[in-house]
Amino acid sequence: MATFALKSFTGLRQSSPDQINFVSHVPSSLSRSQRRTSLKVTASRASPKLANRSLRVAVIGGGPAGGAAAETLAQGGIETILIERKMDNCKPCGGAIPLCMVGEFNLPLDIIDRRVTKMKMISPSNIAVDIGRTLKEHEYIGMVRREVLDQYLRERAEKSGATVINGLFLKMDLPEEWDSPYVLHYTEYDGKTGATGQKKTMEVDAVIGADGANSRVAKSIGAGDYDYAIAFQERIRIPDDKMTYYEDLAEMYVGDDVSPDFYGWVFPKCDHVAVGTGTVTHKGDIKKFQLATRNRAKDKILGGKIIRVEAHPIPEHPRPRRLSKRVALVGDAAGYVTKCSGEGIYFAAKSGRMCAEAIVEGSQNGKKMIDESDLRKYLEKWDKTYLPTYRVLDVLQKVFYRSNPAREAFVEMCGDEYVQKMTFDSYLYKRVAPGSPLEDLKLAVNTIGSVFRANALRREIEKLNV
């Protein structure tokens, strides 16, 4: 087995007395056993400087989270190794990115397949509401293919100085001492050793787990399980005249037929459309829901040819544990996919960058060892910035995706221009748009009215079915 070892761990094994503080403010009245349990050992904020080398960090996973993390680390003076198994990975993902991501991550426009400026939200009874009337001339939702976006971010990380390895992460040996290295076990595929690859090991100071919903890094640190959805998607090449219809338009279908707890979609790509759906509660019926989604859109995709079928688990909420010592989780591995909308690309890239920034800052650009307190700054910043968004969308999903009458009300509500403005401003720029108290009150009244009307419609439909 080949070994990829650190140049030197000199100075990491031992610590000087001022690097560890033994805090023992224990009242003399306590018994010896009570004193022993009250003894608190904490690491000093002053981490040791590294001798003759830079901090070494492994990023496991080369999606948006891994690519963004690796680039930030490399630019910050960290010795960075990114390990990704499938360099041509085509994840079953709607591929929508907010406008702010294009600017924040300096994405070239040629990797964006389509600029969506119109959306149709289609109810269980096939009532369609047009969305997008409040968008300004320069505003749009970007549509990307994951294999294109992911490759671009990895290549940019490599140009910044990261080492990119085509390999499969297997497991990780945890350090026995606070300053010992993590030992990674992986299989490298270099094109010379055939399909079996070559088993190797590598020593690193810290690890960023960006390896998706089935994260092996998460398992290595006992991060706990979470509910997950199954996303199923077909890429369908449709005739040119029908592709013109989807030139700048995306569709979302809701109803028990397409998903009991999510939605179906038709999103335009460069020369085809992505048709898909997802579910948490009825995973075994995913193909039935996919067929229903295709049937709902059949007139607009008639004559199309399926060119690729994709399926993948999508997390439903953050993991119970996203951090352990010098290991942190980002992206899907951490559970950063929003309820209701299912958005994950922006949050993956953003979490990867934020985690890497915390490492760069804590290590003083790779000159010092880091500890859990440095990585915890990333989690605190992330939770403060984005956790409220996740909670709001969780509530919306529970309220409006629970039944067909609720979905009818949701679609009707989406026709309101105030709702559209608030929704798009929040989505495109990832900030909470300031609302109007009067408009909020009107919205509440209209929402209640929509629910009553939808329930009345359901009763009439039930009478007809009898």
C-alpha positions in Angstrom: 0.0 0.0 0.0 1.4 3.4 -1.0 1.6 6.1 1.6 1.3 9.9 1.2 2.8 11.3 4.4 3.3 14.7 5.8 6.7 16.3 5.1 7.2 16.7 8.8 5.2 16.6 12.0 8.0 18.1 14.0 6.7 20.2 16.8 3.2 18.7 16.7 3.6 15.8 19.1 4.5 17.8 22.2 3.2 21.0 23.6 4.7 23.5 25.9 3.1 24.2 29.3 1.5 27.4 28.1 -0.3 25.5 25.3 -2.5 23.6 27.7 -4.3 25.2 30.6 -5.4 23.1 33.5 -8.2 25.0 35.1 -8.8 23.9 38.7 -10.8 26.5 40.5 -12.2 23.9 42.9 -13.5 24.8 46.3 -11.4 23.2 49.1 -14.6 22.1 50.8 -15.2 19.5 48.0 -14.2 15.9 48.5 -11.4 14.4 46.5 -13.8 12.6 44.1 -15.8 15.8 43.6 -12.6 17.7 42.9 -11.6 15.2 40.3 -14.9 15.5 38.4 -14.8 19.3 38.7 -11.3 19.5 37.0 -11.8 21.1 33.6 -9.1 20.8 30.9 -9.3 23.3 28.0 -6.9 23.9 25.2 -5.4 27.4 24.9 -6.3 29.7 22.1 -2.7 29.8 21.1 -2.2 26.8 18.8 1.4 25.9 18.0 3.1 27.1 14.8 3.9 24.5 12.2 7.6 23.8 11.6 8.8 24.0 8.0 5.5 23.3 6.4 2.0 24.6 5.8 -1.2 23.3 7.3 -2.5 20.4 5.2 -6.2 19.9 4.7 -8.1 17.2 2.7 -11.4 18.0 1.0 -13.4 14.9 0.4 -15.8 15.4 -2.5 -15.6 17.6 -5.6 -19.1 19.1 -5.9 -19.9 22.8 -5.4 -19.1 22.5 -1.7 -15.7 20.7 -2.2 -14.7 22.9 -5.1 -15.4 26.1 -3.3 -13.7 24.9 -0.2 -10.6 23.7 -2.0 -10.2 27.0 -3.9 -10.5 29.1 -0.8 -8.0 26.9 1.1 -5.4 27.0 -1.6 -5.7 30.7 -2.1 -5.2 31.1 1.7 -1.9 29.3 1.8 -3.1 25.9 2.9 -1.7 22.8 1.4 -4.9 21.4 -0.1 -5.8 18.0 -1.5 -9.3 17.4 -3.1 -10.4 13.8 -3.6 -13.3 13.1 -6.0 -14.4 9.7 -7.3 -16.5 10.7 -10.3 -15.0 13.5 -12.3 -18.0 13.4 -14.7 -20.7 13.2 -12.0 -24.1 14.1 -13.3 -26.1 14.5 -10.1 -29.9 14.4 -10.5 -30.3 18.0 -9.6 -32.7 20.7 -11.0 -29.6 22.8 -11.4 -31.1 26.2 -10.4 -28.8 28.8 -8.9 -29.6 32.3 -7.6 -28.4 35.4 -9.3 -26.2 36.3 -6.3 -24.2 33.1 -6.8 -23.0 34.2 -10.2 -21.4 37.3 -8.7 -20.3 35.9 -5.4 -18.5 33.0 -7.0 -17.4 34.9 -10.1 -19.1 32.3 -12.4 -18.6 32.7 -16.2 -21.9 33.1 -18.1 -21.0 30.4 -20.5 -21.5 27.7 -17.9 -25.1 28.8 -17.4 -27.3 26.9 -19.8 -30.4 29.0 -19.5 -31.5 32.3 -17.8 -35.0 31.6 -16.5 -37.2 34.7 -16.2 -40.6 33.0 -16.2 -42.0 30.2 -14.1 -45.3 28.4 -14.1 -46.6 26.9 -10.9 -49.2 24.3 -11.7 -51.7 23.1 -9.1 -53.2 19.6 -8.6 -56.2 20.6 -10.7 -53.8 21.9 -13.5 -54.4 25.6 -12.8 -51.3 27.4 -13.9 -50.0 30.6 -12.3 -47.3 32.7 -14.1 -44.5 33.8 -11.8 -41.8 36.3 -12.7 -43.7 39.5 -13.3 -41.7 41.3 -10.6 -38.3 40.5 -12.0 -36.1 43.4 -13.1 -34.6 43.3 -16.6 -31.2 42.0 -15.4 -32.6 39.4 -13.0 -32.9 35.7 -13.7 -32.5 32.2 -12.2 -29.5 30.4 -13.7 -29.9 26.9 -14.9 -26.7 24.8 -14.9 -25.7 21.2 -15.5 -23.9 19.8 -12.4 -21.2 18.1 -14.4 -20.3 21.4 -16.0 -20.4 23.5 -12.8 -18.6 21.0 -10.6 -15.8 20.5 -13.1 -15.3 24.3 -13.5 -15.1 24.8 -9.7 -12.6 21.9 -9.3 -10.4 23.2 -12.2 -10.4 26.7 -10.6 -9.3 25.2 -7.3 -6.5 23.3 -9.0 -5.4 26.5 -10.7 -5.3 28.1 -7.3 -2.8 25.4 -6.1 -5.0 22.6 -4.9 -4.0 19.0 -5.7 -7.0 17.2 -7.3 -7.0 13.4 -7.0 -9.4 11.1 -8.8 -10.0 8.7 -6.0 -12.5 7.0 -3.7 -12.4 7.9 0.0 -12.7 4.7 2.0 -12.2 5.5 5.7 -10.3 7.6 8.1 -8.2 6.8 11.2 -8.9 9.3 13.9 -5.9 10.8 15.8 -5.1 9.4 19.2 -3.6 12.6 20.4 -4.8 16.2 20.0 -2.0 17.1 17.6 -1.7 13.8 15.7 -2.6 13.6 12.0 -5.8 12.1 10.5 -4.9 9.1 8.3 -7.1 8.8 5.2 -7.5 5.6 3.3 -8.5 5.9 -0.3 -8.3 4.3 -3.7 -6.7 6.3 -6.5 -7.6 5.9 -10.1 -4.9 7.3 -12.3 -5.7 5.6 -15.6 -2.7 3.3 -15.2 -3.9 0.8 -12.6 -7.2 -0.1 -14.3 -10.7 -0.1 -12.8 -9.5 -1.5 -9.4 -7.2 1.5 -8.7 -4.4 1.6 -6.2 -5.0 1.8 -2.4 -3.2 4.6 -0.7 -3.0 6.4 2.6 -2.5 10.1 3.4 -1.8 12.1 6.6 -3.6 15.4 7.0 -4.1 18.0 9.7 -7.8 18.6 9.0 -10.6 17.2 6.9 -13.6 18.9 5.2 -16.4 16.4 4.4 -18.1 17.5 1.2 -19.0 14.0 0.0 -22.7 14.2 -0.2 -25.7 12.7 1.5 -24.1 9.3 2.0 -21.0 10.9 3.4 -18.3 8.5 4.6 -16.6 11.4 6.4 -19.8 11.9 8.4 -19.9 8.2 9.3 -16.2 8.4 10.4 -17.0 11.0 13.1 -20.4 9.6 14.1 -22.3 12.6 12.8 -25.7 10.8 13.0 -28.4 10.1 10.5 -31.1 12.3 9.0 -34.2 12.0 6.9 -33.6 12.1 3.2 -35.5 12.4 0.0 -35.0 10.4 -3.2 -34.7 12.7 -6.2 -35.4 11.1 -9.6 -34.7 12.9 -12.8 -34.8 12.2 -16.5 -33.0 14.3 -19.1 -35.2 14.5 -22.2 -34.2 15.9 -25.5 -37.4 17.4 -27.1 -38.1 18.8 -30.6 -36.7 22.3 -31.3 -40.2 23.9 -31.5 -41.0 22.5 -28.0 -37.6 23.5 -26.7 -38.4 27.1 -27.7 -41.3 27.0 -25.3 -38.8 26.3 -22.5 -36.2 28.8 -23.7 -36.5 31.0 -20.5 -39.3 29.1 -18.7 -39.3 26.5 -15.9 -42.3 24.6 -14.6 -43.2 23.3 -11.1 -46.0 20.8 -10.6 -47.6 20.1 -7.2 -50.1 17.4 -6.3 -50.4 14.0 -4.7 -49.9 12.4 -8.1 -46.4 13.9 -8.6 -45.2 13.8 -5.0 -47.0 13.5 -1.6 -44.5 15.9 0.0 -42.5 17.7 -2.7 -43.0 18.8 -6.3 -42.3 17.8 -9.8 -40.2 20.0 -12.2 -39.4 20.6 -15.8 -36.2 22.8 -16.0 -34.6 23.8 -19.2 -30.9 22.9 -20.0 -28.7 23.6 -23.0 -30.3 21.2 -25.5 -32.8 19.3 -23.4 -35.1 19.5 -20.3 -34.7 18.0 -16.9 -37.9 16.3 -15.7 -37.9 15.1 -12.2 -39.6 14.7 -8.8 -38.7 13.7 -5.2 -40.2 12.3 -2.0 -39.2 11.5 1.6 -42.3 9.6 2.7 -42.9 7.3 -0.3 -39.5 6.4 -1.7 -40.7 3.1 -3.1 -43.2 4.9 -5.4 -40.7 7.4 -6.9 -41.0 5.9 -10.4 -44.8 6.2 -10.2 -44.4 9.9 -9.3 -42.0 10.4 -12.1 -44.4 8.9 -14.6 -47.1 11.3 -13.3 -44.8 14.3 -13.7 -44.1 13.3 -17.3 -47.9 12.8 -17.9 -48.7 16.3 -16.5 -46.2 17.8 -19.0 -46.8 15.4 -21.8 -48.1 17.8 -24.4 -45.1 20.1 -24.0 -42.5 17.3 -24.1 -44.2 15.1 -26.7 -41.7 13.5 -29.1 -38.9 13.7 -26.6 -36.2 11.1 -26.1 -34.8 10.2 -22.7 -31.1 10.6 -22.9 -30.2 10.0 -19.2 -31.8 8.7 -16.0 -30.5 9.8 -12.6 -31.4 9.2 -9.0 -29.8 10.4 -5.7 -30.6 10.9 -2.0 -31.1 14.5 -0.9 -30.9 15.4 2.8 -33.9 16.9 4.5 -32.3 18.7 7.5 -28.9 19.3 9.0 -27.1 16.4 10.6 -27.2 16.1 14.4 -23.4 16.6 14.4 -21.6 18.6 11.8 -18.2 19.1 13.5 -15.7 17.0 15.5 -12.3 18.3 16.4 -10.5 19.1 13.1 -13.2 17.6 10.9 -16.2 19.6 9.5 -19.1 18.8 7.2 -20.4 21.0 4.4 -23.0 20.9 1.7 -25.2 17.8 1.4 -22.9 16.0 3.9 -23.9 18.5 6.5 -27.6 18.4 5.4 -27.7 21.8 3.8 -30.7 21.4 1.4 -33.8 23.6 2.0 -37.2 22.2 2.5 -40.0 23.4 0.2 -37.7 24.4 -2.6 -35.1 21.7 -2.4 -32.3 24.2 -3.1 -28.8 23.0 -2.3 -26.2 24.2 -4.8 -25.7 27.8 -3.5 -25.8 26.6 0.1 -23.2 23.9 -0.7 -20.8 26.3 -2.3 -21.3 28.9 0.4 -20.8 26.4 3.3 -17.6 25.1 1.7 -16.2 28.6 1.3 -17.2 29.6 4.9 -15.6 26.5 6.4 -12.4 27.1 4.4 -12.3 30.8 5.4 -12.5 29.7 9.1 -9.5 27.4 8.6 -7.5 30.0 6.8 -8.2 32.5 9.5 -7.6 30.2 12.4 -4.3 28.9 10.9 -3.1 32.3 10.0 -2.8 31.4 6.3 -1.5 27.9 7.0 1.2 28.8 9.5 -0.5 27.3 12.7 -2.4 24.2 13.7 -6.1 24.6 14.1 -8.5 23.1 16.6 -12.3 22.6 17.0 -12.8 26.2 18.2 -11.6 27.5 14.8 -14.1 25.3 12.9 -16.9 26.1 15.3 -16.7 29.7 14.1 -17.9 28.5 10.7 -20.9 26.7 12.2 -21.8 29.7 14.3 -21.7 32.0 11.3 -23.6 29.6 9.1 -26.4 29.0 11.7 -26.8 32.7 12.4 -27.0 33.6 8.7 -29.0 30.7 7.2 -30.8 28.6 9.9 -33.8 31.0 10.0 -34.3 30.4 6.2 -34.3 26.7 6.7 -36.9 26.9 9.5 -39.2 29.1 7.6 -39.1 26.8 4.5 -39.7 23.8 6.7 -42.9 25.4 8.1 -44.0 26.3 4.5 -43.5 22.7 3.3 -45.5 21.3 6.3 -48.4 23.8 5.7 -48.7 23.8 1.9 -47.4 20.4 0.8 -49.6 18.3 3.2 -52.7 18.0 1.0 -54.1 18.9 -2.4 -56.3 21.7 -1.1 -53.3 23.2 0.6 -51.4 23.0 -2.6 -54.2 24.7 -4.5 -54.0 27.5 -2.0 -50.3 27.7 -2.3 -50.5 28.0 -6.1 -53.2 30.7 -5.8 -51.1 32.6 -3.3 -48.1 32.5 -5.7 -50.2 34.6 -8.2 -50.0 37.5 -5.8 -47.4 40.1 -7.0 -46.3 40.9 -3.5 -45.6 37.2 -2.8 -43.6 37.0 -6.0 -41.5 40.0 -5.2 -40.8 38.9 -1.6 -40.0 35.3 -2.8 -37.7 36.3 -5.7 -35.9 39.0 -3.7 -35.2 36.5 -1.0 -34.2 33.7 -3.4 -32.1 35.7 -5.9 -30.1 37.6 -3.3 -30.2 35.3 -0.3 -31.4 38.0 2.1 -34.7 38.5 3.9 -36.6 41.0 1.9 -38.2 43.8 4.1 -42.0 43.4 4.0 -45.0 45.8 4.3 -47.1 45.2 7.4 -50.3 46.1 5.4 -49.4 43.8 2.6 -48.5 41.0 5.1 -51.9 41.4 6.6 -53.6 41.2 3.2 -51.5 38.1 2.4 -52.6 36.4 5.6 -56.3 37.1 4.8 -55.9 36.0 1.1 -54.1 32.8 2.2 -57.0 31.8 4.5 -59.4 32.6 1.7 -57.4 30.4 -0.7 -57.5 27.5 1.8 -61.3 27.7 2.2 -61.8 27.9 -1.6 -59.5 24.9 -2.2 -61.3 22.8 0.4 -64.6 23.7 -1.3 -63.2 22.7 -4.6 -62.1 19.4 -3.2 -65.6 18.7 -1.8 -67.1 19.4 -5.3 -64.6 17.1 -7.0 -65.4 14.3 -4.4 -69.1 14.7 -5.2 -68.4 14.3 -8.9 -66.3 11.2 -8.3 -69.2 9.6 -6.3 
